[in-house]
Amino acid sequence: MHRPRQAISLPRLELPESYSNDAAGSFLEEVDSALTKYSAFLLTSKHCKPFSTSILSVARELLALPEQQKENFRLLKKEGSYTGYSLLKNQRDAREQFHIYAGGAVPQGDLRAPNKIPEGLSPDGKKELAAYFEEMHRLGAFLSSRYSGPDFPKDAYDSSYCLLKLIKYGGIASGTGTSITGTPAHADWSWITIVSQDPVEGLQIASSDGQWQDLVTEPGDFLVLAGELLSLATREAIRPAAHRVVVPDSVTERVSAPFFYTPLLSSLLSPDSSLSESQRQWPDGDHIHRVFRPKEVDGEISFLSAERFRKLDNRWCYQPSCCLS
């Protein structure tokens, strides 16, 4: 049985041709309004559409590599390496993915490893991947320029901690025709997340009244989501976007490329005490995976300390049982 769709209506913003603040006019005010009210918006642009198309092509090329070749780039958390390939196939997660940083020097102790770009990626694919990183850093910096506080990378190679995931979701056949979760309900650990995705159904976002609704996008759209770091810096005046991926049995492939734009690892986040907390509701009864409990942070926080808290102390979610299932 095909589940009925209830689609969420997000603001659709037209990206200015120039990323300069002078040219943006009221655009950045629209960005802030959309993130404050909806925690997310759709971004359309003739300039960015080819980037969205190309990165999904790169994702399919990488994820189509033979299993053994992908295993050669396995992400090894125990060795402090958060770059590489991982496969998740259980009733909580159904996806395979590559974690990729832009490259350049990796400062000691910043919890990354040098990029592992498989040899099987074509020369054109490597060029498109590099171009995508550069464009996403420019776009992330522009979308974040209205907000003060942390330091952001000057470009894709400026000690950037920004992360790109190339993900393929596949259903776990239940034989019932019902939907299963591809990624459980969560908020991203980012300042903002910029997502390129194919039009296959699956992504759901919590509406302002706390209901899960499908997101329908047009080819070439970017989806922009508020992350937990932005929420911390605004004292939850901007609520992090609660979202999940739910795929039906019939879907054999769904490809997505989220880019997690973050401040420099050395940055301090100082919550703005003048802002009022968002009135958006969480989905009733659903746990939303996030690092800090709502209102847990009430002062300045070091991004580096928070990263060590997550990755070295293994505190990925404020609810201890969340990551054990």
Secondary structure as UniProt FT lines:
FT   STRAND          12..14
FT   HELIX           21..24
FT   TURN            25..26
FT   HELIX           27..38
FT   STRAND          40..44
FT   TURN            46..48
FT   HELIX           49..63
FT   HELIX           67..71
FT   TURN            72..73
FT   HELIX           77..79
FT   STRAND          84..89
FT   STRAND          94..101
FT   TURN            108..109
FT   TURN            119..120
FT   HELIX           123..144
FT   TURN            145..146
FT   TURN            156..157
FT   STRAND          163..169
FT   STRAND          179..186
FT   STRAND          192..197
FT   STRAND          203..206
FT   TURN            208..209
FT   STRAND          212..214
FT   TURN            219..220
FT   STRAND          222..226
FT   HELIX           228..233
FT   TURN            234..236
FT   STRAND          243..248
FT   TURN            249..250
FT   STRAND          254..261
FT   TURN            265..266
FT   STRAND          268..269
FT   TURN            273..274
FT   TURN            284..285
FT   TURN            294..295
FT   STRAND          301..302
FT   HELIX           303..311
FT   TURN            320..321
FT   HELIX           322..324
//
